[in-house]
Amino acid sequence: MLPRGLIVVLGATGLLVSVLALQRFASILAPVLLALILVVGVYPLTGFLRRHGAPVWLAVTVTVITLLVLVLSLAALLAVSVAQLATILPAYQDSFTALVNNLRNWLGSLGVGRDQIQAAISKINFSNVTGLLTDLLAGLAGVFSNMLFLLFVVAFMALDAVGFSSRLARVRRQRAEVVGALDSFVHGTRRYLLVSTVFGLIVAAIDTAFLWLIGVPLPLLWGLLAFITNYIPNVGFIIGLIPPALLALLQGGPKLMITVIVAYSVINFIIQSIIQPKVTADAVSLSLTLTFLSLVFWSFVIGPIGAVLAIPLTLLVKAMLLDVDPNTRWISSLLSSGPAPPEDEDADDMPDRGSEAFSDPPRQR
């Protein structure tokens, strides 16, 4: 038995080396993880089609086509959105100059010295503002830069998932804990995707309608951004607020910007920061603190796509490092948002759900 202090040091060292390795290969790892989560989320379509009498080849073909269309549509929408934003931003150069002059006059009326005003305003320029507006969308679209690789990974994963249930059934006899952990990851990820998608559609529809009513340009773009950032736990609405608020400032001045901020705070904060995190935490059995820390960690490791996939990736790590071992399963109870399971519950007493995640439906007679 190694001393506990040495175990902690070795574990911390291993974690640091793993994080550095993940950062090194983030450009390859991010598309692979995105493809994995997409396949996990869309695969129930195969089971649905087979339960309704579709042959295997047709069900798999429809699932693969659905995944490819989903990836291509999202990439195209983000690319078009960045292009539209870059097209209209130069038209606001004069509005930005007027805002800066008004700010200079207002500071002068408060008695602020000319040197202090010049020092403060010199850091504000139009290129910084436009860069802030475009960098966010460009960062999200960056994961689609290697589109051909992503499409191949999605297609191959979807095809492999067809026979995954039979392989899980064989592994279950020797490694029931591992299969149970995988099953927990898949079910938790699907619940999370369902909750986030439903809330994201609600928020996106409300934001788009509101921005269209008050005259903010590109309301559909900001609705799409609100939908995507809804998958970012805890602080997604803040990230989705910054671009439309800045564009509202250029379009209608401080009053329009304040209107957007207040409306987003009322709509998005209540839904995305109060209601949805509690529902998400209950759906995936993760505490609110862990969801926020997972956002910070995965964003640091693999970039912007890590923020979107933070919860599913945390579920995967939790399943592979904690849920597979009965000796470490108590840590999962500490990280959970709900009550801990009974102390006498072990892997042998758990229901046999090892192959449910990718199980094939019973054949039609």
N, C-alpha and C positions, 0 to 999 in steps of 0.2 A: 504494500500500500504506500503510495506516494504521499508526502505531507500535503495538507490542504492548501497551504500557501503556494507551494510549487505547482499544484494543479491549476490554481487561479492564474498564475503567471503564464504557464504554458497555454492555457485557454485564451488569455488576452493576446498573447503573441500570435497564436494561430488565427484569431479573429482579425488582427491587423494585417497579416499576410494575405488572408482571404479577401479582405476589402481592397487592398492594393491590386491584387490580381484581377478582381472584378472590374475595377476602374480601368485597368490596362486594356481589357477586352470588352469594354462597354459598347463599342460600336457594333460588335457582333452579338453580344449578350442581350442587348435591349430588343432587337427584332425577334430573337428566339423566344424571349420571355413573353413578348407581346403576342406572338403566334400561339404559344402555349395557352395563355389566358383566353384568347379568342376561340381556340378549339374547344377548351373546356366549357366555355359559355354557349357555344352554338351546337355542340354535339348532340344535345337532347333532340334536335330536329331529326336526326337519323332514327332514333327510337320512335319518335312520333309517327314518322312516315311508315316504318315497318309495322307498327301496331295497326295501321290502317291499310295493310295489305300490300304496300309497295315492296318490290324486290330489293335485295341488298344493293345491287349495283345502282339502281335508281336513287335509293335513299342516300347512298354515299355521294353520288354525283351531285345531287341537289345540295347537300351539305357543303361540299367543296366549292361549288359555284357561289353559294351564299356567302361563304367566308371570303372568297376572292372579290366579290362585288362589294362587300363591306369594307375591305381594306382599300380597294381602289377608289371607292366613293369618298371615304374619309380623307385620303391623300389628295384627291382632286379638289375637294371642298377647301381644305387648308391652303393648297397652292393658289386657287382662285382668290381666296380671301386675302392672302398676302399681296397678290398682284393688285387687287382692287384698292387696298389700303395704300399701297405705294403710289397708285395713280392719283388719288384725291388729296393726299397730304400736301403736295406742293402748293395747292390752291389756298392753303391756310397760312402762308408765309406772312402776308400783310396783317392778318388777324393776330398772329403771334407777336409781331412787332408792336401793334397797338396795345396789346395786353402788357407787354414789357414797359412801354412808355407810361401807361396808367399806373403800373406798380411803382415806377420810379417817382412819379408825381405824388402818389399817396404816401410813400415813405418820406419824401421831402416835406409834406405837410405835417408829418408827425415830429419833425425836428431832427431827423436822421441826417448826419453829415453826408456831403457829396461823395467823399472818399469811401465811406462805409457802404453807400448805395451802389457805387460802381463795383466795389469788391463783391457785394452780394449778387448783383445782377450779371456780372461777368461770367458766372458759372452757369447761367441759364441761357441756352441757345436752342435754336429750332432743331438742329440736328440731334441733340440729346433727346428732345421730346419725341421726335419721329422715330428715333432708334428704339426708345422704350416701347412705343406702340407696335413696332414690327418685330422686335426681338422675341417677344413672347410667342407669337404665332409661328415665327421661324423656328424657334426651339422645339415646339410641338411637331412641326412638319419635318424636322431634321431626322426623326426616326424612320421616315419613309424615303430617305435619300438612297438607301440600298434596296430599292423596291423589288428588283428581281429576286434578290436573296430572300426577302420577306415572303414573297409570294410562293417560292419553292418550299420554304419551311412550313408555311401554313398548309399547303397542299399535301405535303408528305405526312405531317402530323395528323391531318384529318383522315388520311388513308390508313395510317397505322392504328388509329383509334378503333377501327372496326374490329380487329382481332384482339384488342387489348383485354377484353373481358375474359376470354378463355385463358390468356396468360395469367391474369390476376387470380383466376380460380385455381390454377395449378400452384401458384406461389403461396396462396392462402394456407395450404396445408402445412408448409414449413415456416412461413413468416406471416402469421396472422396479424401481428402488431403493425408490421409495415403496410400491409394492405389496408388495415383499418385506418392508419394515419393518412394514406392517400385518399381513401374514401372521405375522410373528414375534410381534407383540403378541397376536394372537388365540390362537395356539397356546400361548404362555406363560401367558396368562390362564386358559385352560381347564385346563392342567396344574395351575396354582396352585389353582384352585377345586376340582378333583378331590381333590388332596392335602389341602387344608384341610377339605373336607367329610368325607372319610373319617376323618381324625384327630379332627375335631370331634364326629362321632357316637360314636366310641369314648370320648372323654373325657366327653361328656355322659352317656352310659349309665352309666359307672363312677361319676361324681360323684352322679348322681341316686340310684343304688342305695345308695351309701355314706351319703348324707345321710338317706335314708329309714330306713336301719338304725339310725342313732344318734339319730333323733328330731328332726332339725332341721326346722322348718316350711317348707312350700312347696318341697319338693325338686325338683318338676318345673320350677318357676320358675328355680331356680339351675342346673339342667341346661340349660335354654334359654339362660341367660346364659353358661354355659361354652361352649356351641356357638357363640354369636355372637362372643364374645371370642376364640375360637380363630382367627378371621380377622385378629385384630390381632397382628402379628408381635412376637416376643420377650417382650413384657410382658403378653400377653393373659390369662395365667392369674392374674396378680396382680390385675388389674381384676376378674376373675370371682371371686376369692377374698374380696375385702373385704366385700361384702354378706352372704354366708352366714356368714362368721366373726363379724361384728357381731351378726347375729341369733342365732347360737349362744351368744354371750356373754349376750344378754338372756334366752335360753331356759334355759340350763343353767349359766351362770357361766363363770369362766375355764377350767375343765378342759375343758368341751365346746368352747370356742373354740380352745384349744390342740390338741385332737384334730382339729378341722377343718383348722387350719393345717398340722399335720404331714401329714395325709392328702393334702391338696391339694399340698403341696410334693413329696411322694413321687410321687403319680400324675401331676399336671399338669406339674410342673417337668421330670420326666424325659421325658414325651411332648411337651409343648408348647415347652419351652425348650432341649431337647438334641436329640431325635430329629427332630421336625417341622421346626425351622428349617434343619437340614442338608438334609433331603429337599426342602423348599421352595426353598432356594437352588439346589440342583442342578436342580430342575424348571424354574425360571424364569431360571437363570443370573444371579443377583444375589448379591452378597456379603452376609454377615451384617451388616456395618456399614452397608451401603446400605439394607438392609431396615429397620433400626432408625431411621436418619436419615429415611427416607421416612415412617415412622410419625409422627415428630415434625413433619415439614414439613406433611404433608397434614392432620393434626389441627389445626395452627395455621391452615391456609388455609381449610378448609371445615367444621371442627368434628368432632363424634364420628363421623360417617359417613366422614370422611377417614381415620380410624384403621382402619376396617374395609376400606376400598378402597385402602389405601396401596400394596400391591404391584401390583395391576392398573394404578393410575394412574401409578406409576413406570415400569412397562413401556410405557405409552402415551407418556409424555414421552420416554423413552429411544428409542423407535422413531421418533418424529417429529423429534427434535432431533439424534440421533446416528446411528442406523442408516440413515437416508435418504441420508447423504452419505458417500461413501468416504473423504473426507479427515478425518472425525471418527469413523469406525467404530473406530479404534484405542482411543478412550476407552471404548467398550463392552467391549472386551477387558480393560481395567483394572478395570472395575466388575463383571466376571463372577466367579463363584465357581469356575469350572472353568478348564482350560487354554485358552490363546488359540489361535485357528485358525491354520493355516499362513500364513506371510507372503505367499505367492503367491496366496492365495485372494482373488478379487475377485467383483464382482457378476455378471460374465459367466460365471464358472465355477460359480456356485451353481445348484442344481437349480431348475427352474421350478415354484415353489409359490405363485406370486402369487395365484392365485384359489382355492386349496384351502380357505381358511378358510370361505368361504361358497359353495363350489361345489355345484352340483346333481349328484346321482348320475346315472349313465347310465340312460336310459329302458329300461323293460322291453319286451322284444320278445314 
